Amino acid sequence: MAVSANRLELLQIADAVAREKSIDRQIVISAMEDAIQKAAKSRYGAETDVRAEIDPKTGDIRLQRLLEVVETPEDFATQIALEDARGRNPAAQVGDFISEPLPPLDYGRVAAQSAKQVIMQKVRDAERDRQYEDYKDRIGEIVNGTVKRVEYGNVVVDLGRGEAIIRRDELIPRENFRYGDRVRAYVYDVRREQRGPQIFLSRTHPQFMAKLFTMEVPEIYDGIIEIRSVARDPGSRAKIAVISNDSSIDPVGACVGMRGSRVQAVVGELQGERIDIIPWSPDAATFIVNALQPAEVSKVVLDEDAERIEVVVPEDQLSLAIGRRGQNVRLASQLTGWDIDILTEDEESERRQKEFQERTELFQNALDVDEMVAQLLASEGFADVEEIAFVEIDELATIEGFDEDTAEELQMRAREYLEALEAEQDEERKKLGVADELKEITGVTTAMLVAFGKNDVKSVEDLAYCAVDDLVGWTERKDGETKRFPGILDDFSLSREEAEEMVMGARLYAGIITEADLAKPEEESDEAEEEETASA
């Protein structure tokens, strides 16, 4: 009876541990088997291959050792002669393993302590694996927990079935938590580390606000309203862009709720963060104007290649458009993904006058004409001498005060000026040591060769090893601020596609790649499209 009670107790312990740690009962029983094996090895010798089995229904413990079948045994603790093995199993062959039952063990204090450590370690590992599996698929969700402790400003949160941390920089400014406080946060990362799974939470992540709106606004949860983008200055101000898939539902009104009830619930969770709800638009200019609310915009000028926009506002709207410490324009830029330059109407007028004056002086000097003619050309929208040189004669002849002879004379002077400029630039290119073969690359002009020379790009190989960013520049966004790094050809209004063609042309010319290499990506994409079509 005593033996049965011990067996029953063993299974009860396995059940209790499995329930408490929320892990599979079989994992606990396997840990117990490993512990018994370790204790048995200390009794019978570490070299002995001992196996322990616990019957999950009865709790019976079976100990046995495995012996390898060999012709002539050298170690009787691990090997058995073929003749003896066939006495137990007539089908035994050399290389097989024969199991031999072992008597039950009386565990001493040391063996029991060792077994306990093995079981605890196995259970701990299983618990960590379970926590990781539970939370790795919950990245992007909001979880609720209780503050367990606060360490150096970092908040450790008890989630019930695991522990998570909100780092100090992921907390809303001026937000304080104490032991026992309830906290809601966004799961943004789960990592498997040596000391167990690390679950990282955030209350400043832009998606935390988006998920809060999803919980508060049924139309977002149902997919009738979509959140297209979010920008936050945590604890201070935020902007969220929404669009409705049902023309009968106003997305902004639905997010605000009756008397602001829905948005106020989100504001309350975010410690009073002021939220601007913006209607999203596929038209970039309209979207950016909406994003700059509550400021009024007079005019916008888009540069789609650089994803940059100039916004002109009345003088009295400038401070509102920029916001305190540039907050409004910074959030609008984050929300839309465009770099935004804000000018007053007076500043824009001054800039246009300056551009007009510069063009007038250029045409005066290049074409050897008087100020009135130069102003006429500038006012007609001609930006440089090259446009005048290669425009249709009719376009010049139709300008008020011009006739066909005047137009032809202007074009001749423009072309002579460009030829002289080309010769001058070619001379400078030679002095800089730029190779003639660079001229062979499609899209490269003599003026570009001079720019290359000034930046130590003097051969086709030099150009071939350039990155596209080296030519057209790049931008980096950090802490809400965008910094522009200029490229070698920044003054030539080159698109990224044109720069890429130039670099690939140089690599082709230099023999770094072949025509076949260029064709591969296209072939692979065609194959992928065919596979998708076939699977569909």
N, C-alpha and C positions, 0 to 999 in steps of 0.2 A: 504493500500500500504506500509505503514511504516513497518508493521509486516512482510510482504513478503520479503522486503528488508533485514530485520534482519535475517530471516531464510536463505536467499540466502547467506548472508555474513558469516553465521556460517559454511555452507558447503564449501565456498571458503577458509575460514581460515583452515578447516580440510584438504582440498586438498593441500594447500600451505605448511602446516607443514609436511604432508606426503611426498611431493616431496623433500623438503629441507633436511629432516632427513633420507630419503630413507627407510621409514617404511610404513606398510600397512595403508591405509586410515581408515579402520575399527577400527584399534587400537586407532587412534586419536579420532574418534567419541566415542568409549568406554570410553576414558579418559574424554571427555567432559560430558558424561552421569554420570560418577562417581563424577565429580566436581559439577554438578547440584544437584545430590543426597545429597552431603555433605552440600551444601548451603541450600537445602530444609529442611534437618534435623535440622539445626541451627534455622530455622524459625518455624518448627512444633514440635520440641522436639527431642532430641537424641534417645529417646526410640521408636520413630515412625519408622516403616519399610517402608521407602520411596523408590520407584523405578522411575527412569527417563528413557525415551526412546526418541531417536532422529531418525526420519525417514531419512534414508540415501539419499532418492530421493528428498523429499520436504523440509527437515529441520524442520518439525513440532516437537515441544517438547511436550511430554505427561508425566505429573506427576501423579502418583497414589500411594496410600499407601495400604499395605497388612494387612488385619485383619484376625486373627485366629478365626475360628468358635468354640465356646464353649457353654456349657449349660447355665452357669451363668457368665457373664463377670466380671472380677475384675479390669481390666485396659482398659478403653474404647478407649485409644489411640492405643492399639495393638490387642484388642479382640472385637468380635461381638457375640451377642446372636444367638443361632441356629434359633429361630423364625424369627428374623430380616433378617438373612442370606437367609432363604428360601423365604422371600418376594422378594429378588433380584434374587435368583437362586434356584428353587424348588428342585434341586438335591443335595443341599449342605448337608454335613455331618459334625459331630464333628471332628475336626482335619484338615478340609480343610481350604484353605485361600481364602478370597474374596477380590478383588481389588476395591478400591474406588477412583474415579478421584479427583485430587486436583486442585485448581485454579492456574493460572500462577503466578510466583513470580516476584516481583520488587526487583532486587538485589541491596543491598547497597554497599558501598565502601568496607567494611570489607568482606562481602560475596563474592564479585567479586575478591578480592585479594586472598582469600582462594581458590576459584575455580581455579584461575590462577596457584597457587602453585601445586594443585592436578594435573592439566593438564600437567604442566612442568615436574613433577616427573614421571608421567606415560609415557610421551613421552621419557624422558631420559632413563627410564628402558627399553622401547621398542627398543630404539636406541642401548643400550648396548647389548641387546639380539641379535639384528640384526648383530652387529659387531662381536660378538662371533661366531654366526652361519656362517658368511661370512669367517672368518679366521681359525676356528678350523680344517677345512678340507684342509687348504692350508699349513699345516706344511710340510716342505720338499720342498717348492717352493721358487723361488727367486721373490722378490717384488721390485718395484721402488717407491721412495718417495722423499720428499723435507725436508731438515733439518728445523725444526720449532724452536728449541732452543737447547743449549748445557748447561747441568747442571752438574757441578763437573766432567767433562770428559765424562758423559753419553750423548748420542745424541738422542734427541726426534725427530722422523720422522713422518711427515704428509703423510699418504698413500691415502689421498683423502676421503676415507670412514671410516677412523679410524686413531688412533695414535699408534705408536709403539716406542720401545726404543731399542737402541743398547748400551749395558752397556760397560763401559770403557775396561773391559777385553775381550770383543768380537770385539774390533776394532783392525785393523792391527797396530802394533807399528809404531810410528812416523807419524800416519795418523791424519790429522786435518780437521775438518769440520766447516763451518760457516753457519749462517742463510741464507737460500735460496739455498744452494748447493744441487744438485741432488745426490742421493745415492741409490746404489743397494745392497741388503743384502738378507740373507737366513733366512726364518722363521723356527726357531727351537723349539718354544714353544708358546702355547696360553693358558692362564689360565683365568678362571672366578673368579674374586675377588670382594670384597665388593665395591670398588670404580670404578668398571667397568672391562671389559675384558682387560687383559694385554698381548700385543703381543710383544714377544721377538725376536729380530733379531740378526744375527751374520755375521761378515765378516771374522772370523777366523775358523769357522767350516769346517772340511774336506769336507763335502758334498757341501759347497758353491762352491769350486773349481770344484767338479764333475759336478754340475749343469751348471756352466759356460761352461765347455767343451761340455755338452749336447746341449747348445744353439749355440755353435760355430761349432760343428762337426755334420753334417747331418747324418753320418753313426751311431753315438751314438744315436741320436734321433730316428732313424729308427730301432734300435736294432741290426744292423749288427755288431757293435762293442760294447762290454760290458766293463764297468769300474768295476773291481773286488775289488779294495781296494785303499784307499787314505791315505797318511800320510803328515802332514804339520808342518812346523815350521813357523808360520804366518809372512809374510813380509820378510822372509829370503830364505827358500828353501822348496821344496815339492817334493814328489814322488807319481806317480799315475800308477797303474798297469792295463793294458788293454789287451783284447783278442778279436780276430775276429772270428765270426761265419761263415765267408766266406773265404776259403783258398786263394782266389785270391786277397784279400785286406789286405795290411799291416797295422795293427792297429796303430803302432807307427807313420808311415808315414802319415796316415790319420789324426792323432791328431796334428802332427806338421804343416801340410798344405804346400801349395806352398810357398817356401822361408820362411817358419816359420810363415805365416800369421795367422793361427788359434791359435797356442800356444801363439803368441805375443799378440793377443787380450786378452787372459786370463791373461797373465803376466801384461799387462797394467792395467787391473782392480784390480789386486792384488798388486799394488805398486811395480812392478819390482821383485816379488818373482820368484826365479829361480826354474824351474820345470823340473824334470827328468821323462820322460815317459818310463815305464818299460813294456816289454812284459810279461804277466802273463803265468805261466806254472803250470800244475797239479803236476809236480814233484817238491817237496819241495826244493831239493838241487839246481836244475836249477833255480827256482824262486828266491832263496836267492842270488845265484851268480849274477843273473841279477839285483836284488835290490841293490847290493853293487856297481854297476857301478858309476863312471868310473874306479873303482879299479879292477885290475886283480887278480883272485883267483887261487891258485895252487891246493888246496885240501880242501874237506869238510868232516866232520865226524858228522853224525846225531844221536841224541838220541831222538827217536820218542816219547817215553813215557813221557819224561820231556819237549818235544817240545823245545829242546835246540840243537844248532849246533855250532861246532867248525870250524872256517874258517881259513885256512892257506894261507898267502899271502907272496910274496917276500918282503925282507926288504925295498926296495925302494917304495913299494906300501902301506906300513903300514899307513902312515899319510893320504894318499888319501882314504884308506878304512875306517879309523876312522872318518876323516873329522874334520873341525874346531870345537873344544869343543865337539867332539864325535857326531857331527850332522849327518854325513852320516850313521854311524852304528845305531844310534838311530832311524832315519827315516826308515831305512831298516827293523829294528826290528818291528816297528809299522806297516809297510806295510805288512809284512809276518806273523806277530803274533808269531814269534819264537824269543827266546832269542839267541843272537849271541855273541860268544866269538871269538875275532880275535887274532891270533898268527902269528908271523913271522916264516919262515922256520927254523931259528936257534932256536927259543924258542920251537918249536914243537919237533925238534930233541933232545934238552936238556931234555924235559919232557919225551920223549920216552926212552931215555937212563936212566933217573932216575927210571922210572917204571920198566925197564929191570933189573936194579941193585937191586931194592927192591924185585922183584920176585926171583931173583937169591939167595939173602940172605935168603928169606923165605924158599925156597926149601932146601938150605944147612942146615938150623937149624932144619927144621921139619923132613926131611928125612935122616939126618945125611949122606950126600953125599958130594963129593968134588965140587969145584967151576965149573969144566968143565961139570960135569953131570947136575948140577943145571942150568948152562947157556944153555945147550942143551934143557932142558925141557922148559925154558923160551922162547927160540927162536922158539920152536915148537908151541907156542901160548897158553900154559897152564897158566891160570891166578891165580889159587889157588890150594891148596892141595886136596880139595874135587874133583876136576876134575880128578886128577891123581888117586885117590882112586876108582873111579867108572867108569872110561873109559874102553872101551874094551881092553883086553890084547893085541890084534893084533896091536892096534894103538901105544901102547908103544913099542912093539917088533919091529916095522918097523922103529923106529928112528935109524939113522946111529950109529953103535957102540953098540946098545942094542940087546939082544936076549930074548927069552921067559923067561928064568930064571931071568934075570935082571929085566924084566918088572914085574914078579910076586913078586920079592923082594921089588921093589919100591912100588907096590900097598899095600903090607902087612905093610910096614913102614908108608905109608900114612894113612891107616886105624887105625893103632895103635896110631898115632899122633892125629887123629880126636877123637878117643875114650878117650884119656887122656885129650884133650881139652874140650870134652863134660863133663867129670867128674869134671874138674876144674870149668867150667861155672855153672854146677849144684850146686856145693858147694857154689859158689858166689851168685847164685839165692836164695838159702836157707837163707844165711846170710842177704840178702836184704829183706827177708820176703815175697817173691812172692809165692802165693798159688800153690800147685801141680795141681789143677784143670785147671789152665791156659794152661797146656800142652795138654789138651783135645781139644783145639780149633784148627781146621784145619789150617795148614800153619804156626803155631807158633813154632819156634825153641828155643832151650835152650839159644842161644846167644841173641835172641829177648827177652827172659824172663829177662835176665840181664839188657837189655836196658829199659824194662818196669820198673823193680825195681828201677833203677836210676832216673826214672821220675815219681815215686809214682803211678804207675799202678800195683797194687799188688793182684788184684782179678779179677774174670770174670766180676763182676759188674763194676769195674773200667774201664775195656776194653770196656764193652758194652756201657758206656756213653761217650766214646771217639768219636770224629768226624774223618772222613777220613783224613782231613787236619792235625789233631793232629799227625797222624802216618807218613804221607809222606811229610808233609810240604806244603807250598803254596807260591805263588808269588803275589805281588801287583805292579801295574803299576801306577805311579803318576808323573805328569809333564814330561812324556816321559822317566822316569827312572824306571827300574824294580828292585824291591828288593825281595830277596828270604828269606823266613822264614823257618828254618829247622824243620823237624818232628822228633818224637821219634825214628822211624825206618829209618832214612835218610841214614844210612850206609849199608842198606840191599838190595838196588836196587829193592824196592817193587813197583809194579804198583798200580794205584789208584783202579783198579778192584780187585786186590788181597787184598788190605787193606780193601776195602768195604766188601768183603766176610768174612774177619777175624772179623770185627766189627759185622756184621749180625750174624755170627756164635756164638759170645759171647752173643748177645742179645737173640738168640734162646736158648742157654744153660742156661742163667739166667732166662728164662721164661718171659722176657719183651715182646717178640713177639712169635707168633706160626707159624707152617708150613703153616697154612691157610693164615696168614697175608702175608707171602712171596709169596704165589701163587696168591693173589689178583691182584697185578699190572699186572702180565702176563695175567690173565683172562680178565682184563679190556682192555688191549691192543688188545687181540684177538677179543673181542666184538667190539671194535672201528674199527678194520680192516674189520670185517664182515659187519658193518654198512656202511663203506665207499664203500665196494664192491657192496653192495645192492643198494646204492644210485647211483653208477656209472652205 
